[in-house]
Amino acid sequence: MSLQDRFELDRPLGRGAFGTTYLGHERETGHAVAIKCLPLAGLEEWKPVERYEREARVLRSLEHPGVPAFVDAFEDDDPEQGHRFVIVSEHIAGPTLQAEIARGRRWSPEQARALLRELLSTLDYLHSLSPRVIHRDVKPGNVVLRDGQHPVLVDFGSVRDIAAQQADGGLTIAGTAGYMAPEQAMGIADVRSDLYGVAATMAHVLTHVHPSDLPRDGLRPELRDLAGVDEGLGAVLERLLDPDPDRRFGSAAEVLRVLDAGGTKALAPAADAAPPPATALARREEEPTAVLARLSEKPRMVGAEVQERLDFVRAMRVSLPTSLGVMLGGMALGIVFAAASLPIVTLPCMLLSVGGFLLTPFQKRKQMREVYANGEVTRGRILQARNENGALVVTYVFRHEDREHRGMLLSRDPFILNRVEPDTPVLVFFDPAQPKRNAGLLPDELPKDLRDPPAPA
């Protein structure tokens, strides 16, 4: 069934670098929906499609009043628009925070704290999932006020989750100037980066000054002297806006606890508190057991893969051995026909070989996502950890059914590079039927509630 058969497009809501979001409604129910379309004609790279696929997968896995409800994701062949990738989600009726700032809306201290609490509660939910979800583009334009009051975080086009990071082999730079944490300019993002975005958003809401134009002490914004920001809330926001992520709060839950205490705990500079040892996680031997137990208590909230890939990829979607066979077979035929002086046949054969080569990483990404979503989890140990061109390459082993299996993980996150020691545990997700299909995670890559062992009874 096509897009036009199920939904009616009313008007554009916004346009991005690659796609357009429309207001529409479902023909059968009449429900208002937001329809995000990525036309495939003219795309020069695969990255926009990867981001759309990731957004759909993550939205499918979320269920919280602070994010739009997922409706569907599919491919559509339109006679006029051509082939396009579509994500349909709940339409949130209400203005964005950006629109409210533009019309001069003012917030009382009580309203500001209520707004911040709801945004933090949404981030606490996203960051507590496993794999955790990092939005990476929190800003006033991406916060819609449902009924003009309750904030809903929209536009997950820059979202990152751990599975995507492992499958893609690295991070991309995402965010908006002024609201983007400094580390994001280096392609690094974790929960503290989203907290920076929330604080920058609240600073704009309360001062009507763009974060880039705020007064600063070096790179640190100063808020407490600006009208409308009380001392306690200003201290919290200033700490969240510290350019050094290690000086910020470590989680949305921690910020909520400080707000419950009136914000006074934030007045002491973060640097005055002794930071935890960089290798503390690696030395807590009880930690992997606690993590495994808690992972087994509840399902890992990993979104299902969106429906089929693009037609031209779907037509070539075969098993990894088959793709390698296509590559080697095409190369062999190319050599044979080249030797026989048949260049017209040689070129298609070599193109067939290239197709098999290009298909291999797509198949591997799919396999890794399936392992994260459906595989078992166990503890592994590091055999070797080495730095290659700024990336940490870890070889690990784990046991299953009295046999030892190996795997490899890659991290480009500087916050992780210096925390790995020979005794650092590795959590391994694997297919019990084919243990060679496995993916490893380091403790720092897990949500805090899974990293910390449960409190004694």
N, C-alpha and C positions, 0 to 999 in steps of 0.2 A: 504494500500500500504506500502511495507516495505522500509527500508532505501536503500537497494540495487536497488530497482525499481526506486527510485526518484533521488538518488545521487550516484556518483562514488567517492570512497575514493582514494586519490593519495598518500599521505605520512603523517606520524605523524608530528605535529607541536610542541607538548609538552606533557609531561605526569605529572599528579598530583598524589596525594596520593591514589585517588580512580578511576580516569578516565583518558582518553586520548583524546586529541584534534587533529583532522586530517584536512589537507588541502584536499578539494574535489571540485567537481563542480556539478551543477544541470544538469541532463541529458537533460531536455527539453529546457533550455535556454543557457546552457554553462557557467552560471555565477559561479565565484569562491566563495566558501563558506568555513567557518570553522565549523567543525562538532565535537561536544563535546559528548563523549559517556561514560556513567557510566554503566559498567557491573554489574548485580545484583548478579551473582553467587559469593558466598564467603563473601558477606557483613555481618558483624556481628552486625550492628546497623542501625537504621533508619535515623540517622542524615545526612549522605551523600545524601540520596534521598531528604530529606527536603531542603537541600541547593541547589540541582539541580532544584527542583521545584520552589524555591524562585527566583533563577537566571532567569529561563525561564519566570516567571510571571513578573518580573521587566523589563527584556529586551523587552518583548512584549509591555510594556507601554511606552517605550522611543522612542523619535524621535528627534535626534540632530546630527549634523555632527561630534561631539566629541565622539560619542559612535557608536559601530557597529549596523547596521540595523538588526532587528530580522527577521528571515525567518520562522522557525517553531520549535515546540517541540512535541515530541511524543514518544511512546514506540515501540520497535522493537524486533521481534523474529527472530534471525538469527540461522540457523541450526548449524553453527560452533561456533559463539560467544555466543549464548544463549540469554536470555532476557536482554535487556538493555534500559536505558533511554537516549534519544538523544535530544540535543539542536543544532539547525542549525542557524547560523548567517552570516552576510556579512564577507567575508575575506578582511582584510585591507592589501593591498600590500605596503610593506615598512619595514624598519628595526625598531627594538625597540630602545628606548633610551639606554637600557643596552648594546646593540650591538654597538651603536654609541660611547658610552663611552669606550668600550673595544678596538675599533679601533683607539681611540685617537682623535676623533672629537673635535674641539674647537668652542665655540660660542662667537660672539662679544656681547657687552652689549646690542645692539639693538636686536639681534637675541634672546638673553636670555630673554629679557623683552617680546618679541612677543610670545615666547614659553610659558612663565609663564601666560601671559594674556589668551591665548587660553585654557590652562588647567584650569584656574580659571573660565573662562566662562562656561566650561563644568560642573564644580562643582556647579557653581551658578545655572545652569539649574537643575541639579539633586537635589540640596538642596531646590529649590523653589517648587518642586512638593508636592502634598499632597495626601497620606502620602509622606514625603520627603524620598529621597533615599541616604543612606550612603554607599559609596563603601567599605571602611575599608581596602583596600590593594593597595593604590596608591604607585607605585614604578617604577623605570625605565623599568623593565621587563614587566610591564603592560601598557606601553605607546608605541603605534606603530605610527611611523611618516608616515602618508599618503603622498605618493609621496616624501618621504624624508624630509618633511617640517612641515605638520600640524599634531599635536598630537591627537591621538584617544585613549581614555581610554578603555581598554579591560579587560577581565576576571572578571566578576561580581560574581564569585563563593563565595566571602565572603560578598556579599551585605547584607545590613539590611534595612528594611523599617518598619514603625511603625506597620503596620498590622501584620507583621511577629513577631515582638517583643511581641505584645499583645497575639497572638495566641500561641506562644511557651512558654510564661510565663517567659521569661528571655533572657539574651544575652549569646552568646558564644564568646570565645576569638578567634579573627581572626587578621591577619596581618603578616608582615615580619619584623624581627629584624632589627633595624636601621631606618626603615621607619615607624614603628608603634609607635603611640603616647603612652606615659607612661600609660595613663588611660586605653588603650586597653588591657593591661596586666591584668587588673581587670575585663575585660568583659564589659567595658563602651566605647561607641563610639557615638559621635555626629558630627555636621558639622565641628567643630574645629579639630577633629581627622583627617578628610580628608585633612584639610588645613595643618596640620603637615606633612602628607605624601607627599603633593605637595612640601612643602618647603624642606624636606629631599631629595626628588628627584632632585630638582633644585640645591641643595647644591652639590650633587654628580655630576650632569651635569657640573657645573661650576668649581669645584675643582678637579674632578677625584679622590676624596678621599671618601671612603665609609662613610656614616654618623656615624657609630659606631667608626670610627677612627679620627674624627674631633677633634681639640683642644677644650677644654671645661673649663668653669668656673663653677665648680660644675657639674650640669647636663645640663647646658646651652651651646650649641655649639657656637663657636666664628668663624665668617666667614670673617669679614671685613679686616683682615690682610692677607688673602689668595689672591694670584694673580688671577685676572679675576673677582673679585667681587667688584663693585664700592660701595661707602659708602651708597647711598640711597637704592639700592637693597639689600645690606648686612643687613641693618637695618630692612628691611621688613622681610627677611628670618629669621633673628635671633629672631624677635618677634614671628613669626609663629612657631618657634622651641622651644619656652619656654615650659618647662616641666609642668607648671601650665596652664591648658586650659583657666582659667579666665584672664590670662595675654596676651593671643593671640588675634588676630582679631576675631570678632564674626561671620563674614560671608565672602564669596568670593567676594561679591559685595563691601564690605568695603575695602578689599585689593585692588580691582581694582580702587576705588576712590583714595586711597593713592598713587598708582602707577601713576595715572593721575596727581597728585600733585608733582611728582618727587621723592616720597618716603621719603620726609623730615619729614612728620608727624609721621613716625615710629621711629624717633630718640629719642623721649621722651619715657622713660620707661612706660610701660602700667600701672604699679602700681601707678604712679604719678597721674593718673586720678582717680577721685572718682568712684568706681564701683557702678552700679545701685543697689538699695536696693533689697535684696533677695526676698522680697515679693511684689515687685512693680507690677508684673503681677497680683497677686492675688487681689490687691487693685484697679485696673483700672476697674470700674464697666461698663464703656462703651465698654470694649474690646470684650466680647462675642457677643454683637449685631453687632459690626463691622465684626467679624469673620464669623458669620452666614450669613450676607449680602454678603460677598465676596465669601463664599463657594457656595452660590446660583447663583452668577453671572457666574461662569464657572464650567464645570464638574471637579470633583475630578479625577486626572489622576492616577487611580488605574489599574494596569495590570489585564487582564483577567486571570482566573485560567488556568494553563496548562491542557492538555487533561486528560484522565482518569488516575487514579493511577495505581499502579502495579496490575497484574492480580489477585493475591491472595487477595489484599485489595479490588479491584473492585468487586470481587465475593461476598464479605461480605458487600459491601456498601449498607446500608439500613438506614432508619430513626433512629433518636436517641431513640424514644420509642421502636422501634423494637430491637435495639441492647441491650437495657436494658431487654427487654423480653427474648432475647436469653440468656443473662447472668443468669437471675433469673430462666428461664425454665430449662436450663442445670443444674443449681445447684439443683433444686427440683428433677429432674429425677435422678441425681447422688445419692441423699440421699435415694430416693425410692429403687433404685436398690442395693445400699449398704446394706440397711436393709433386702433386699431379698437375700443377699449373692450371688450377681451376679457381681463379681469384673470386669469381662471382659467387661460388659456393662457400669459399673460405670465410668471407666476412660474416655471413649469418651464423656460421658455426662459432666464430670467436665471440660474437655478440651473445650467443647462447651461454657460453662459458662465463662471460661477465655477469649475465643475469643470475646464474647460479651462485656466483660469488656475492652479489648484492643481496640475495635472498637470505643468506646465512645469518646475518645479524638480526633481521626481523624475526626469524624463527627462534633465535636464542632469547630475544626479549620476551617473546610469548611464553617460552618454557619457564623463564625465571618468574614471571608474574604468576603462573599456575603454581609453582612451588611455594611462593609466599602465601597464596590464597588457600591452598589445599594440602600442603605438605605437613609432615611431622616436624617437630623441633627437638633438638638435643644440644648437648654441650660439646664443643670441639676445643682443640688446643692449637696454638700457633707453632708451626714448624719454622717459618722464616718470615721476617718483615723487612722490606727494603724500600728505599725511596728512589723512585725513578722519575726524573723530570718534574719534581714537585708533587708527585702522587705516591701514596702509600700503597704498596702491593703486598698483601698478606697471603701466604700459603698456610692452610690449616688442615688438620686431620680430625676425623670423628669416627666412632665405631657404631656399627649397626649389624645385628645378628652375628656377633663375634668376628666381624671382618672390619678392617680399617679402610676408610675411604678418604680421598683428598678433595680439596676445593680451593678456590682462590677468590679473594675479594679486593676491591679497589676503592680507595677513598681519596678525594682531593680536598677534604675539609681540614684546614690548619688547626682547628680546635681539637681534632682527633689525632693528628699526626704525632703530637708530642705526648700523648697519653698511652701509647701502646708499648708494652714491655713483653718479654718472653712469656710471662705467666698471665698475661691478659686473656680472659676467657673469650671464646667466640660462640655465639648462638647460631646454630646451623639449621636452616630450613631445608628439608630434603624430601624427595619422592621415595617412599620405602620400597616401591617396586623397582626403581632405578636410582640407587643412591648417588650415582655419578651426577644426577641432576640435582644440584644443591646450591644454596646461596647462604653466605655467612653475614652476620651483623655483629659489630662491636657494641659493648654496653652503652657507650656514649650515643649511639644511634637510636636507642630505644627511648620511649617516653619515660619521664622521671618516675611515674607511679609503678612502672615495671622494673626500673633499675634498682629502686630501693627495696630491701627486704622488708616483709611485713613486721609490724611492731610485735614484741613478745606478748603473749596472752596474759 
